[in-house]
């Protein structure tokens, strides 16, 4: 019976793969390096109660890019605070794997969540972002109110390494069989 319990625990451990952090930004170092500002709204760092966040004005956006090659189950999480969003306004985190042609939403907050103080955290696993040469992460403020603003913080993109199968690794790009070492065969 102990052997059965041990075997079940070993199988469970195999099914639980680690998640690697591909991007982490909390702006506490006072830098927004790697982020590009776009749109009509101003984008910059701001501090409230010793916390530094990325402030995005109405109809502005901040974007960064990262690769996800070799990764599956890419998850994007972010915390937003907002002010004066107005009807239909929102703070949105989304991602694109085709240079911005299409976007997959990861998280959004809207009116009623815009007290200018509370950070609302959330996110989503975006299957389409797995194993990509370039994923663009975009944070934006959508609002008809020129005074609207979103503050983004605690941004994280994490992913589980994709499981390489021995059969896929056994052949090179030319279709010829490649030599594999013992470590590869054990993985």
C-alpha positions in Angstrom: 0.0 0.0 0.0 2.9 2.4 0.8 4.3 1.7 -2.7 1.0 2.6 -4.3 0.8 5.9 -2.3 4.4 6.7 -3.3 3.7 5.9 -7.0 0.6 8.1 -6.9 2.6 11.0 -5.3 5.3 10.6 -8.0 2.8 10.7 -10.8 1.1 13.8 -9.3 4.5 15.5 -9.1 5.2 14.8 -12.8 1.9 16.4 -13.7 2.6 19.6 -11.8 5.1 21.5 -13.9 6.8 24.6 -12.6 5.8 28.0 -14.0 8.6 30.4 -15.0 8.3 34.1 -14.8 8.8 35.6 -18.2 8.1 39.2 -17.2 7.7 40.9 -13.9 7.1 44.7 -13.5 6.2 46.6 -10.3 8.1 49.8 -11.2 9.4 50.1 -7.6 12.9 50.8 -9.0 11.6 54.0 -10.6 12.0 52.8 -14.2 9.6 51.9 -16.9 12.4 50.7 -19.3 11.2 48.3 -21.9 7.7 49.9 -22.1 6.7 52.1 -25.0 4.0 54.7 -24.7 1.3 55.0 -27.4 -2.0 56.8 -28.1 -3.4 60.1 -26.9 -3.0 59.8 -23.2 0.1 60.5 -21.2 2.1 57.6 -19.8 4.5 57.8 -16.9 5.4 56.6 -13.5 3.5 58.0 -10.4 3.9 57.4 -6.7 1.1 57.0 -4.1 1.8 56.0 -0.5 5.3 54.9 -1.4 4.0 52.6 -4.2 5.2 53.3 -7.8 2.8 52.4 -10.6 2.6 53.1 -14.4 0.0 55.8 -14.9 -1.8 55.7 -18.3 -4.0 58.6 -19.2 -7.2 58.5 -21.2 -6.8 56.7 -24.5 -3.2 56.0 -23.9 -1.4 52.7 -23.9 1.9 51.2 -22.8 3.3 48.2 -24.6 6.2 45.8 -24.2 7.2 42.6 -26.0 8.6 39.3 -25.0 9.2 35.8 -26.5 7.3 32.7 -25.2 9.1 30.2 -27.4 9.2 26.8 -25.6 6.4 27.8 -23.2 2.8 26.6 -22.8 0.0 28.0 -20.7 1.0 31.6 -20.8 -0.7 33.6 -18.0 -0.9 37.4 -17.7 -1.8 39.0 -14.4 -1.9 42.7 -13.5 -3.3 45.0 -10.9 -5.2 48.1 -12.0 -6.4 51.2 -10.1 -8.5 53.7 -12.0 -10.0 57.1 -11.8 -12.9 58.8 -13.6 -13.4 56.1 -16.2 -17.0 57.1 -17.0 -19.6 55.0 -18.8 -18.0 52.3 -20.9 -14.5 53.2 -19.7 -12.0 50.6 -18.8 -8.5 49.7 -17.9 -7.5 46.8 -20.1 -4.5 44.3 -20.3 -4.4 42.4 -23.5 -1.8 40.5 -25.6 -1.2 39.9 -29.3 0.8 37.2 -31.1 0.5 38.8 -34.6 2.0 42.2 -34.2 -1.1 43.8 -33.0 -3.5 42.5 -35.6 -5.7 40.8 -33.0 -5.8 41.1 -29.3 -6.7 38.6 -26.5 -7.9 40.2 -23.3 -6.3 39.1 -20.1 -8.0 41.4 -17.6 -10.2 44.5 -17.3 -11.7 46.8 -14.7 -14.4 49.4 -15.3 -16.8 51.9 -13.8 -17.4 51.3 -10.1 -13.9 50.1 -9.7 -12.4 53.6 -10.3 -11.9 55.1 -6.8 -8.3 56.1 -7.7 -6.9 54.1 -4.8 -7.8 50.4 -4.8 -5.7 48.0 -6.9 -7.8 45.3 -8.4 -5.8 42.3 -9.5 -6.6 39.6 -12.0 -5.6 37.9 -15.1 -6.1 34.9 -17.4 -4.2 32.2 -19.2 -4.0 33.0 -22.9 -3.5 29.8 -24.9 -2.8 31.7 -28.1 0.2 33.3 -26.6 2.1 30.0 -26.0 5.2 29.2 -28.0 5.5 32.5 -29.9 8.5 34.3 -31.2 7.0 37.7 -30.1 4.1 38.5 -27.8 3.1 42.1 -27.3 1.6 42.9 -23.9 -0.5 46.1 -23.9 -2.0 48.0 -21.0 -4.5 50.8 -21.9 -7.0 53.2 -20.7 -10.2 53.4 -22.7 -12.5 56.3 -21.9 -14.4 59.2 -23.4 -13.5 61.2 -20.3 -10.2 63.1 -20.8 -9.6 63.0 -17.0 -9.6 59.2 -16.9 -6.5 57.4 -15.8 -5.4 53.8 -15.0 -2.5 52.8 -12.8 -0.9 49.5 -13.7 1.1 47.5 -11.2 2.3 44.0 -10.3 2.4 42.9 -13.9 3.5 39.3 -14.4 3.7 37.0 -17.4 4.3 33.4 -16.4 4.3 30.2 -18.3 4.9 26.5 -18.0 7.8 25.1 -20.0 6.4 23.1 -22.9 7.0 19.3 -22.6 9.2 18.2 -25.4 8.5 14.7 -26.6 11.3 12.4 -27.4 9.9 11.7 -30.8 10.0 15.4 -31.7 13.5 15.9 -30.4 14.8 12.8 -32.2 14.7 14.4 -35.6 16.5 17.6 -36.8 15.1 20.2 -39.1 16.4 18.2 -42.1 14.4 15.2 -41.0 17.4 13.1 -40.1 17.7 11.4 -36.7 19.9 13.2 -34.2 21.9 11.8 -31.3 20.4 12.3 -27.9 22.2 12.2 -24.6 21.0 10.3 -21.5 19.7 13.5 -19.8 17.4 14.3 -22.8 16.1 10.8 -22.8 15.3 11.0 -19.1 13.4 14.3 -19.4 
